[in-house]
Structure formats: C-alpha cells, structure tokens
Amino acid sequence: MCKSKIYNDVLDAVVDETGVSSSEILSHGKHPEAVEARCLLFYYLREVGFLPSQIARMTGQSRQCVTALLNSFDDRLDYRGKMLSIFSHNIGLKVAEISLKWRG
C-alpha cells in the first residue's frame, strides 16, 4: 500500500475520533483541540512506521514541530486527562484494524 493511502487512513481515523477537521489539524493553528489532534496524528503516523521527517513533509509542519509534539505525547496524556486517553485508545484500535487491511 502506498504511503499516501496509509497517511490518509490515519488522518481520517484522527478526524473521526476527535471531530477536528483535517484542515485544522494540518494548519499551524494553536487551538488546543487542533494541537491535540495533530499530536495524535503524528504519534500514530510514527507508530505505523513514518519517520519524523516524512511526517513533517506530508503534513506541512516543521520537523521541529513534529519532534516536539512526539516528545510531549506522554506528558500530554497525563496533563490533558481522560478525554485524550480515550481518543488515543480509540484511534489506536482503528489504526490496528486498518493496518490489518494494509497487510492483507
């Protein structure tokens, strides 16, 4: 499966779960919900094998932004509480389900 299809599937999973639009996720906006959704997107793209430089290129963000959000993921889960943990869990299930399709 091509990288762009995997990327779009993960982005769709984040959009579906968080309710934040893809345009807002991919913007440079600082609205807390968009930043959290962006963080989730970066995390799950890395989980499926994308490198931070690839994530940066595909999302239009800087590599420093990608790295900073990836490095802060665990702290965000602790700080933001239950809702972000629920989103993360549900997106993880969707990505796992989708990845079976990619391998199939």
N, C-alpha and C positions, 0 to 999 in steps of 0.2 A: 504494500500500500504506500502511496506517495506521502511525503511529509506534510503537504498542504492539506490533505484529507484528514490525517491524524490531528493536525493543528485545529482544523475546523470542528472536528468532533469534540475535542477537549473544550474549545471555546464555547460551543453550543451547550455542553454539559454545565459549564460555569454560568452561562447566561440563564439557562433553565432553572438552575437551583437558586441563584442569588436574586434574579429579577432585575439585574443591572444590564442595560443594553450593551451589545458588543462595541458600539461606537464610544460609549462612555468608558468601558473597560480599556479600550485601546487609546483613549485620549491621554493627555498629560494632566488631566484634572486631579485635584487633591481632595475631592469629596470623599469622606470616609468609606462609604459603601463601594465606591468605584475602586479605591485603593485596595480594599479587602478583596474584592473580586479579582483585581489584577494580580494580587499576591497569590490567590488560589490558582489562577490560570498559570502563572509562572511555575508554581510548585508542581502542578500536575503535568505540565509540559516537561519539566525536568524528570519527573517520575517515569514518564514513558520514553525517556532517552534523549531529549533535546538538551543541547549544551546552552549555557547562558548566552553565548554569542549568537547562537541560532535563534533563541527566544527573542533577544533584542532586535535582531534583523527582521524577524517575522512580525513582531508587534509594533515596531517603530519606536521602541523605547531605547534608552541608552543601556549599554552593558552594565554601567554602574547602578542604574535604577533596578535592573533585573537582579543583580547580585545583592543589592541592599534589601530588596523585598524577600528574596530567597533566604538570606541570612536572618531576617527578622520573623520568619514564619512561625517558629515555635513560640517566640515571645508574644506574637500577636494572638495565637491561640489561647495563651494564658491570660493575656490582658483583656481581650475582647469577649471572652467568656463563651457561654453555651452556644449562642447562635452561630458563630464562626466555626465552632467544632462540629455542629450539626451539618452546616454547609459542606465542610471538608469531608466528613464521613460520607455523606450522600454523593458528592462528586466522585470520591474515591470508588464507591460502588459502581457508578455509571462508567467511569473510565475503565475499571476492571472488566465490566461487561462488554464495553466497546472493544477493548484490547483482545478479547476472545474472538470477536468478529474480524479484527485485523489479521490475526494469526490463522484464522480458519480458511 
